[in-house]
């Protein structure tokens, strides 16, 4: 780990070569296999916290492997890399879906309680480790809600629990599929042998890492940050009643920056090693963008639920309030991102 | 106008006595009578802009007379003053209602268009000078709205136009009533003869004005300004789905500050004369509080409309989005007030 604590802006600093990338990929592959073993041991259908943690660790290392393959593409065998990435994307996509439906429901139910002025809502009312179907609020807790809010909550719970159960089945099927076994085998090989190009050992990683950072800063420069920096600019809800039922197109560039920020963070991990100090401002920016994504998807779920046929007007009203609330969360997240990014720009060397 | 440009914090400055109050009240009473004459000349049912301006000027001077009677109570004949104030409050209340229904509808229709991502909404689509019933958007303009937004707009227009028409009739009846003639007669007397107490001519007004300012600063100190200063604190919508159908009790203290700020402004007018420089920060704070009040009432109107029996779910959904949007306007107005007031505190001597 001689490459730790290198400053990429320092031209006299030592070169970080493909060997560092190989070390990073081996470590992530090992972590992937460890998580997979743990997940199998704790039981596929287990509701234990360990199983959830294992699934999270699995997705986490899959994202890092996939991201590094993308950023440092020229240093890796092209055929292998091109085969590997879509498989990793399929895997983390399939495995992530269940968790995101669960988190979305939790976010929306918490918002409904906040909007009802209820202080009785326990932060952990939706147990992320519980089995599907057993989640959600107990009946007495619903007593704090108006009829509309309670019905909206029940509708969202029904729809998102159904989606979550389906995602759970799909993930289980995936886990038993030959496609999954092929990916797992490839990751097992990666844990001991990284298919670098012949020149990779003497190739500097920093230009690739720099290009990843540049893609990030370019994408951020294209964001409407001046608007985002003005609190209560009312931009996020501007299409709140638009006839277009698709998710707000204005969110796209922010989602893209979220992905580019992640790639930049992983590239830094490759360069500086896992023991290097974490850039807290990058973390803060990333958290704001996660919140942006979560609120955006929660708002869309509320709007979607409101299109359910034959719902009561009170239910639809509550879903409208909820949708607008989450769109304001989107706006708040953009403001928070602008604030954290501004700080970074000022204090950067 | 020797009292102009006095600094009330300067103990060596000249005393402002009851004579200044008498001058102010005479001027406001004269303005009231001028506006009343103008209003009668332009025609009671006229849709002309002059009629609207006259009504506004009438309310404006009624508020100033009433406010000064309140702030400088000890300098005026108690019996007369106690008889006069409720009559002036009745008058400006009766006359203000029509205008506020109209402004509320205009605000809500503009918000519906903004929320539909429509840029086609003309700022003056609701002509404030037009006759009741002829207002609102023409049918082709509604084409930009979704079914829900259009139906919500039509429902609000129906309800608020009805309320406005009733308020108009009430104001017309009031104008022909003996109660109104009695107030007008009293104001006519006030224009030439102000019923000061015998001691008023040698009494300093500044302690009373100072007490009015103190009531204001005390009320502001009790506001949750720290929270308001944090953008996106999500406080204003906290009871957005609460079972309590009454207007948000959290708005009360802000409405109270709005009234106290007005009394403070009028007291300054008495002390420094109408030609004195306007405190732009007081104006900014007052504008924020007007916006707060308007958004609060618009949000309540949207919630109220959503309780109309047998509305379509799409209409209810649009009203929910609209309600939340206006509650966020409430929050934005509090933030703006906090910002303008903070500035004042910093730059005050």
Interface residues (C-beta under 8 A of the other chain):
Chain A: X112 X114 X115 X116 X117 X145 X146 X148 X149 X231 X232 X234 X237 X238 X239 X240 X241 X242 X243 X244 X306 X311 X312 X313 X314 X315 X316 X317 X318 X319 X320 X321 X322 X323 X324 X325 X328 X329 X331 X332 X335 X336
Chain B: X112 X114 X115 X116 X117 X145 X146 X148 X149 X231 X232 X234 X237 X238 X239 X240 X241 X242 X243 X244 X306 X311 X312 X313 X314 X315 X316 X317 X318 X319 X320 X321 X322 X323 X324 X325 X328 X329 X331 X332 X335
